[in-house]
Amino acid sequence: MEVKIGVQHAPREIVLESGQSPEEVERAVAEALTGSTKLLTLVDEHGRKVLVPAERLAYVELGEPAPRKVGFGAL
């Protein structure tokens, strides 16, 4: 699943492919926003952790990854 995270005062968003379910990601975001944890912690497909301070979260977008196009075919 593709996760896009907007961070306040950062020019680019964080994009990662996560093996977590949408419910797990949503639960982690909710816990960070309610103040029960200070960091939003997500794990990508390669096992790397992404940590974002909860007070810096601007938005979190959950969705399926778009298939990558290969080749030089006509549009």
C-alpha positions in Angstrom: 0.0 0.0 0.0 1.3 3.5 -0.8 1.4 6.0 2.0 2.0 9.7 1.4 2.8 11.9 4.4 2.8 15.7 4.3 5.1 17.3 6.9 4.7 20.9 8.0 7.6 23.2 6.9 9.0 20.5 4.5 9.0 21.2 0.8 8.4 17.5 -0.2 6.1 14.8 1.0 7.3 11.4 2.3 6.2 8.5 0.0 6.6 4.9 1.0 5.3 1.5 0.1 4.1 -0.2 3.3 3.3 -3.8 3.9 1.0 -2.8 6.8 -2.7 -2.9 6.3 -4.7 0.3 5.9 -6.3 -0.2 9.3 -2.9 -0.5 11.0 -1.6 2.7 9.3 -4.9 4.5 10.2 -4.6 3.3 13.8 -1.0 4.5 14.0 -1.9 8.0 12.7 -4.9 8.3 15.1 -2.7 7.4 18.0 -0.1 10.0 17.0 -2.7 12.7 16.5 -4.5 12.0 19.8 -1.3 12.4 21.7 -0.9 8.8 23.0 2.4 8.6 21.1 4.7 11.5 20.1 5.9 9.9 16.8 4.1 8.4 13.8 6.0 5.2 13.2 5.5 3.3 9.9 7.5 0.4 8.4 8.1 0.2 4.6 8.4 -3.0 2.5 12.1 -3.2 3.1 11.8 -3.2 6.9 13.0 0.5 7.2 11.2 2.6 9.8 9.9 6.1 9.1 9.4 8.3 12.1 7.6 11.6 11.9 6.9 13.9 14.9 3.2 13.9 15.5 3.0 17.7 15.9 4.5 18.1 12.4 2.0 16.0 10.5 0.1 18.0 7.8 -1.7 15.1 6.1 -1.5 11.3 5.5 -2.9 9.8 2.3 -3.5 6.1 1.9 -3.9 4.4 -1.4 -3.0 1.6 -3.7 0.2 2.1 -5.7 -0.3 3.0 -9.4 1.1 0.4 -11.8 4.4 1.6 -13.4 4.4 2.0 -17.1 7.2 0.3 -19.0 8.2 1.0 -22.6 7.7 3.8 -25.1 4.3 2.9 -26.5 2.0 5.5 -28.0 -0.3 7.3 -25.7 
